[in-house]
Amino acid sequence: MKSIEKTLGELVRTAVQEHFGVDLDHFEFQATRKDFEGDITLVTFSMLRKVKTNPAELGKVIGNYLVEHSSLVSGFNVVQGFLNIVISDSFYLDFFSRIKDDQDYGRFAQTDQTIMVEYSSPNTNKPLHLGHVRNNLLGYAVAEILQASGKKVYKTQIINDRGIHICKSMLAWERYGEGQTPESSGKKGDKLVGDFYVKFDEEYKKEIAQLQAQGKTPKEAEAQAPILLEAQKMLRKWEAGDPDVVELWKRMNQWVYKGFEETYQKLGVDFDKNYYESQTYLLGKDVVADGLEKGVFYKKEDGSVWIDLRDEGLDEKIVLRSDGTAVYITQDIGTAIQRVKDFAIDGMVYTVGNEQDYHFKVLFLILKKLGFSWADHLYHLSYGMVDLPTGKMKSREGTVVDADELMEEMTQTAREISEELGKLDGYSQQEKEELYRVIGLGALKYYILKVDPKKRILFNPEESVDFQGNTGPFIQYTYARIQSILRKADFGYDEVITRYDLDLKEKELIKQLQYYPEVVQQAAANYSPAMVANYTYELVKEFNSFYQNISILGADEELQRKFRVQLAAKVGEVIKSSFALLGIQVPERM
């Protein structure tokens, strides 16, 4: 409640000046504890360093001044060093009348600041899995929250479409594919290519075992396995532009791109631009040359180029090999610079797992040393792994949780629980299936996004599709309940109500609505969708307490019915708005 704090702060400053002759410029406010009367509390202890009196007297003086000089305050009480301030109903009514019809409540006017958010960034040798799901959900939600906070946002991904891992799938398809295509096999293209990546690993392990049986050490066997040597040869051919290899690479990558797009559509995420590593892997080499001239980098005797970051608490880092080829960080330097040229952005957010924390510290520091002012506005949205009850996922062994299968499983779980609850009488089968999808995906997204990005997650599908507690379906159900109330309200409820005695539950609900714009800004500043998710849960809890303790449609007076329906409608709007920031749909009926 920043607006209240600012107004009260000015009044408190004047009160202290007039009564004690002391000028204070900082005041500590907090929410009043539930067991005391009041809406906001002024902590007076810290003021006693300058104001020579006891805390009870100080609280009493300030409280009386507030009541006498402001219609905002209707009463107060002093408990030890705390002044509990009661805010008048008129303030809450005025606030509510201002936001009641504001369809953009919680969203801010666009500023000149432009941010790019990178997320997903998959490899084209396998389908998207549970780890990608967390990455996509985080990146998309952060982009939406930044946009709501007033930034212009571009969403992007860089697709890792080159390298030895791609050649492994290509070689396995050539050897064992028998000409299969997505159409002939009935499989999504990314899944078909992923199967051959697994097949390569199976054959590779067989060859390693054979070489070890012939007396090779494990390390020698891994390096000398014929199938690996053949994949490395294929990579060299690709880099040399061999037409047959390049044609196969293009064909299999197109299968994967189409598969990725289907998954993104199901997941509800999108991108403004795709970058491809095959087009960016040479970027950055010219920047290294410029950096050498400026003394940012140095060359070793073997011709390799490095940067020394030991004074910054990091290490020495190679940026160009002795043979003149780039390393990953060289590409990242060049790609960042290219993106600024493409979109005139002021900063970037990289959604990448926490195993790359060091890489991004180095990248950001290099870009700063190269003199790019926008490098001060780069952020690594580092997130923890997603664990499963069955253990860690391994792509090459085919033990990952496939993203498409996960979404289908979530839909199926929602179907089973909904049918068990038996609340869908009167729905057509098509309506039911759409509802199951919305509930299942909502459960998945909320379960992942309610957790601070930096924390690991143990994902439990059944726990996520619970209609009680801090879950997506619980919040969706509350929204649907509100829509049911609105459909039953057979009277006009859009008039502005300025005189009304608020029930405590009504006041608490309005207070919770007040926090929404601040939460959006805090979530944007911290790149944390969890703040929005958990705010929404607190709002829903407050609404359900309101719903269970006072009658809405059955209220004794018409004015009460109208105001309570208006309040319920606004809560519904904020639930829908906040869930949209998380990429979650809300059903009109459940």
Sequence and secondary structure as in RCSB ss.txt:
>XXXX:A:sequence
MKSIEKTLGELVRTAVQEHFGVDLDHFEFQATRKDFEGDITLVTFSMLRKVKTNPAELGKVIGNYLVEHSSLVSG
FNVVQGFLNIVISDSFYLDFFSRIKDDQDYGRFAQTDQTIMVEYSSPNTNKPLHLGHVRNNLLGYAVAEILQASG
KKVYKTQIINDRGIHICKSMLAWERYGEGQTPESSGKKGDKLVGDFYVKFDEEYKKEIAQLQAQGKTPKEAEAQA
PILLEAQKMLRKWEAGDPDVVELWKRMNQWVYKGFEETYQKLGVDFDKNYYESQTYLLGKDVVADGLEKGVFYKK
EDGSVWIDLRDEGLDEKIVLRSDGTAVYITQDIGTAIQRVKDFAIDGMVYTVGNEQDYHFKVLFLILKKLGFSWA
DHLYHLSYGMVDLPTGKMKSREGTVVDADELMEEMTQTAREISEELGKLDGYSQQEKEELYRVIGLGALKYYILK
VDPKKRILFNPEESVDFQGNTGPFIQYTYARIQSILRKADFGYDEVITRYDLDLKEKELIKQLQYYPEVVQQAAA
NYSPAMVANYTYELVKEFNSFYQNISILGADEELQRKFRVQLAAKVGEVIKSSFALLGIQVPERM
>XXXX:A:secstr
 HHHHHHHHHHHHHHHHHHH       EEEE  TTSS SEEEE GGGGGTS S HHHHHHHHHHHHHHH TTEEE
EEEETTEEEEEE HHHHHHHHHHHTT TTTT     S EEEEE    BTTS  BHHHHHHHHHHHHHHHHHHHTT
 EEEEEEEEB  SHHHHHHHHHHHHH TT  HHHHTS HHHHHHHHHHHHHHHHHHHHHHHHHTT  HHHHHHH 
HHHHHHHHHHHHHHHT HHHHHHHHHHHHHHHHHHHHHHHHHT   SEEEEHHHHTTTTHHHHHHHHHHTSSEE 
TTS EEEE GGGTS EEEEE TTS B HHHHHHHHHHHHHHHH  SEEEEEEEGGGHHHHHHHHHHHHHTT GGG
GGEEEEEE  EEBTTB   GGGT S BHHHHHHHHHHHHHHHHHHHT  TT  HHHHHHHHHHHHHHHHHHHHHT
S TTS EE  HHHHT SSSSSHHHHHHHHHHHHHHHHH  S   S   S    HHHHHHHHHHHTHHHHHHHHHH
HT HHHHHHHHHHHHHHHHHHHHHS STT SSHHHHHHHHHHHHHHHHHHHHHHHHTT    S  
